[in-house]
Amino acid sequence: MKRRLYFILPDVQTGQLVHNELLLAKIPEKHMHVIAREDVALDDLPAANLLQKSDLIHAIQLGIPTGGIVGIVLGVLAIYSNWVSAGYEGIVMMATVLAGVVIGTWSSTMIAVNVPNSRHKSFEDEIDKGKLLYIVDVPVLMVDQISAMVSQHHPEADPRGIEPNIPVFP
């Protein structure tokens, strides 16, 4: 299990110091993500990818059940409207539900790619001012240790909380 920690850092130099300390604490670089204003050069800091910057995960979570429900409704409608030959009801239901899930997921992700991550809305003002949002995913047992380390070594770092539910696959 992992937890996602958020820190607001004043500049790239502080970000590099925190990054190096996290590496020394054996946090893999793939679990660190930095979000900054477009004109801020991150140098060698790990920039957040599309999964962290956009609302893609949330869209998938909404697109799958919504598409499935629409598929069920269309399948039932097709069966009760006698558009389906007798004996093929199960196949039609499976096909419409599967098609609904695929189309629902695809369409919701196409929209979400351009929508900023709703979890980062509270950080937008600081990012617009040129500060960095440093995101690090750490094992549950290391949350207190990493939080204390960053706060103790970098009083200018502003801890902004812990997210208990992080996506498993990014």
C-alpha positions in Angstrom: 0.0 0.0 0.0 1.1 3.5 -0.8 0.1 7.0 0.1 0.5 10.1 -2.0 2.2 13.1 -0.2 1.9 16.6 -1.5 4.4 19.4 -1.0 4.5 22.9 -2.3 8.1 24.0 -2.9 9.2 27.5 -3.6 11.6 26.9 -6.5 13.4 24.3 -8.6 16.6 24.4 -6.5 14.6 23.3 -3.4 12.8 20.7 -5.6 16.2 19.2 -6.6 17.3 19.0 -2.9 14.1 17.3 -1.9 14.4 15.0 -4.9 17.9 13.9 -4.0 17.0 13.3 -0.4 14.0 11.2 -1.4 16.3 9.2 -3.7 18.7 8.6 -0.7 15.7 7.5 1.3 15.2 4.8 -1.3 12.1 6.2 -2.9 12.2 5.3 -6.6 12.1 8.2 -9.1 9.1 6.7 -10.8 7.1 7.5 -7.6 7.9 11.2 -7.7 6.1 13.7 -9.9 6.5 17.5 -10.2 3.9 19.9 -11.6 4.9 23.4 -12.4 3.8 26.3 -14.5 4.6 25.8 -18.3 7.5 28.4 -18.3 9.3 26.8 -15.3 12.2 24.7 -16.4 12.3 21.6 -14.2 15.8 20.6 -15.3 16.2 16.9 -14.1 13.2 16.8 -11.9 10.6 14.1 -12.8 7.8 16.0 -14.5 4.3 14.7 -13.9 2.8 12.7 -16.8 -0.6 12.8 -18.3 -2.0 10.5 -15.6 -1.0 12.9 -12.9 -1.9 16.2 -14.7 -5.3 15.3 -16.2 -8.5 13.8 -14.8 -8.0 10.6 -16.8 -8.3 8.2 -13.9 -11.5 9.8 -12.7 -12.9 9.7 -16.2 -12.2 6.0 -16.6 -13.9 5.4 -13.2 -17.0 7.2 -14.5 -16.9 6.0 -18.2 -16.9 2.2 -17.4 -20.1 2.1 -15.3 -21.9 4.8 -17.3 -21.1 3.0 -20.6 -22.2 -0.4 -19.1 -25.5 1.0 -17.9 -26.2 2.6 -21.3 -25.3 -0.8 -22.9 -27.7 -2.6 -20.6 -30.5 -0.1 -21.4 -29.9 -0.4 -25.2 -29.8 -4.2 -25.0 -33.0 -4.4 -23.0 -34.6 -1.9 -25.4 -33.5 -4.0 -28.4 -34.8 -7.2 -26.9 -38.2 -5.8 -25.9 -38.6 -4.0 -29.2 -38.3 -7.4 -31.0 -35.2 -6.3 -32.9 -33.5 -9.5 -31.8 -34.2 -13.0 -33.0 -35.2 -15.5 -30.4 -32.3 -17.3 -28.8 -29.8 -14.4 -29.4 -30.9 -12.3 -26.4 -27.8 -13.2 -24.3 -25.4 -12.5 -27.1 -27.1 -9.1 -27.8 -27.0 -8.2 -24.1 -23.3 -9.1 -23.8 -22.4 -7.2 -27.0 -24.3 -4.0 -26.0 -22.9 -4.0 -22.5 -19.3 -4.5 -23.9 -19.8 -1.9 -26.6 -21.2 0.5 -24.0 -18.2 0.0 -21.7 -15.7 0.5 -24.5 -17.5 3.5 -26.0 -18.1 5.0 -22.5 -14.5 4.6 -21.5 -13.1 5.9 -24.8 -15.3 9.0 -24.9 -14.8 9.9 -21.2 -11.0 9.6 -21.6 -11.0 11.8 -24.8 -12.7 14.5 -22.8 -10.6 14.1 -19.6 -7.3 14.4 -21.4 -7.9 18.2 -21.6 -9.3 18.6 -18.1 -6.9 19.4 -15.3 -6.8 16.9 -12.4 -9.5 17.9 -10.0 -7.4 16.7 -7.0 -4.9 19.5 -7.8 -7.4 22.3 -7.9 -6.4 23.6 -4.4 -2.8 23.9 -5.6 -3.4 26.0 -8.7 -2.8 29.4 -7.1 0.7 28.4 -5.9 1.6 26.8 -9.2 0.5 29.9 -11.1 2.8 31.9 -8.8 5.8 29.8 -10.0 5.9 27.3 -7.1 6.2 23.6 -7.6 3.8 20.9 -6.6 5.9 18.0 -5.6 4.0 14.7 -5.4 5.6 11.5 -4.0 4.1 8.1 -3.5 5.5 6.3 -0.5 4.8 3.1 1.4 2.4 3.5 4.3 5.1 2.7 6.8 7.3 5.5 5.5 4.7 8.3 5.4 5.7 9.8 8.8 9.4 9.4 8.1 9.3 11.1 4.7 7.0 13.9 5.9 9.3 14.6 8.9 12.4 14.4 6.8 11.2 17.0 4.2 9.7 19.3 6.8 12.8 19.1 9.0 15.4 19.6 6.2 13.3 22.1 4.3 11.2 24.4 6.4 10.3 26.4 3.3 8.5 23.2 2.0 4.8 23.4 2.7 3.3 20.0 3.3 -0.2 19.9 1.9 -1.6 16.6 3.0 -1.8 12.9 2.2 -4.0 11.2 -0.3 -5.1 7.8 1.0 -6.2 6.5 -2.4 -3.8 6.6 -5.2 -4.2 4.8 -8.6 -2.5 1.4 -8.5 -1.3 1.2 -12.1 0.6 4.5 -12.8 
